[in-house]
Amino acid sequence: MKRPVSRNSLGQTTIEAPFVLYIILFLLFFPLINLTTVFIRMTILYYANHNACQLAARGRSFSTSINGDPTALQLAQSGCDNVIASYTGVHVSQLDTLIVITNIATLSQTATDVPLKTPADVSTNTYQIQVKTFGSADPIFRIPLPISLPGVNAPLAVAFAEQQYFENPSGLIY
């Protein structure tokens, strides 16, 4: 009669280790790194929108230069471009700059992307600049998956909007 051979379980662990590491790395760890990277890049895109709106609100005019000073449209574009140029994986596809007019009595709002036809009346309205940024944030790794998951293996499209009071309402007719 033969004696049963005792086996060491170390061999089974050696066989299973590559599969477990694959699951941990490719299905859990790398997607989490990608999502973290995408959210950091979304924060950069938000900051670019915020910076563009702040600069546009300080413009002397909306779309026509006065005494060689940049317009609100130019300031918004350059403010966004300056932030985005410093980082990779962040892309702006569209930047819209609008004038938002709020009636003080009724609180009704209207928005326009062209200069005002009549001079600003600050006794009845408030005037704000709104900047909308449409863009995308790329993940750091391209994980080969059979489906496209924005933020994990494909760019995540985002849009941000911000409003600031225009500091020179009389310049909105230009």
Secondary structure, 3 states (H helix, E strand, C coil): CCCCCCCCCHHHHHHHHHHHHHHHHHHHHHHHHHHHHHHHHHHHHHHHHHHHHHHHHCCCCCCCCCCCCCCHHHHHHHHHHHHHCCCCCEEEEEEEEEEEEEECCCCCEEEECCCCCCCCCCCCEEEEEEEEEEEEECCCCCCCCCCCCECCCECEEEEEEEEEECCCHHHHHC
